[in-house]
Amino acid sequence: MKINSSKIPASPDTSDSVKKLLGFELETLKNNGGYFTAKEITQQPLLWTSTWQLVKKRKEALESFLNEAYQQEALTVILTGAGTSAFIGSALQGPFQKNTRKNTVAIATTDLISHPAHYFTDQVVLLISFARSGDSPESVAAVNLANGLCKKIFHLIITCNPSGKLALAKSVHPACIFLLPPESDDQSLVMTGSFTSMLLAGLLISRIKEIEDLEGTVQQLSVYATNILNNYSEKLRAVARLHFQRAVFLGSGPLRSVANESDLKLQELTGGKVICKFDSFLGFRHGPKAVIDASTLLVYLFSNNGYVHQYEQDLVKSITSGEKGLFSIGIAETARKDMELDLQIVLSPNDQTIEEEFLSVCSVLPAQILGWYKSLELGLTPDNPSENETITRVVKGVTIYPFKHEK
């Protein structure tokens, strides 16, 4: 079964025959260092359909590998990665556990390698590693530590780079490598399509037996993303011109981790000139709400679950009645008429709905676009906004020390 591309609105073309990307001429983007990031943001609708096709193509191999792991008694699934890749695991943790009925935890590689004995005990583990490049020192170190400390280990590696150290690592333990489409391997410093495509792959793999039935969901995701790109980019460009110095992103469940990725995206693309925070709607009440001042941008990532929305609605009303910040954005699948917001980004142009967990894939797009525009507004180069190389595409300077396990 193939995805019917005629059902998917055309996304902004990134070929050289097209004059503009995100409102800028290609030649201008190549001169101001924004071309790759703009291209990687705008190609995501098509990237997601390619990801679905690849998961479907690998269905038999993935099912066979996962069935062997799932048959193990007392199996623990650990979702891991570093930085943005760690947020993939955090967003997936709840849906993966719900979909597979297996005990699932999300632990960043940066925690696994500093305290391996806390997490790799004498147990059976399915370690699912997410990595754009697969060359971060922590990625391979986590795999090696798991090999040495776990009673039995299975490795599922989901990566964008076929030449990365993680993809090429040899293992005597059961392992499966899933490579994303080549377009997912972002060339810019910040992760955009790599994040969303790996997240989508994780969701699809957690429901591998239903992969054919999820075709329509992926089509709808592409519709949502195209709607954002075509109808909200200029509005987000206007927001980027506002003089906000802080930004807060709020979400619940899987969207809390997407709020985390959104805050990182804006902070990275602005070279740290905009300080960002994230939290859940309920958690934000317990102290962090104090961060709101007259220079704060508030971004709400709304669930489409009616039960969850009650808590979201209460918090927005609470904020609106007090210090409401400089500007507020709500990202929702369908229009919210019950809250006071400065800008609503409505994902679904046709009032169709998808399952809440899949909203995590497209709800990060506004932050990617906003961060890109704000980067240019601040005179930075979005493809490499870290002027002093405080951050780099692949982390540098990390030494991996030998670990001696003391029982």
Buried (B, 14 or more C-beta within 10 A) or exposed (E): EEBEEEEBBEBBBBEEEEEEBBEBEBEBBBEBBBBBBBBBBBBBBBBBBBBBBBBBEBBEEBBEBBEEBBEBEEBBBBBBBBBBBBBBBBBBBBBBBEBBEBEBBBBBBBBBBEEBEEBBEEBBBBBBBBBBBBBBBBBBBBBBBBBEBBEBBBBBBBBBBEEBBBBEBEBEBBBBBBBBBEBBBBEBBBBBBBBBBBBBBBBBBBBBEEBEEBBBBBBBBBBBBBBBBBEBBEBBBEBBEEEBBBBBBBBBBBBBBBBBBBBBBBBBBBBBBBBBBBBBBBBBBEEBBEBBEEBBBBBBBBBBBEEBBEBBBEBBEEBBEEEBBBBBBBBBBBEBEEBEBBBBBBBBBEEBEBEBBBBBBBBBBBBBBBBBBBBBBBEBBBBBBBEEEEBEBBBEEEEEEEBEEEE
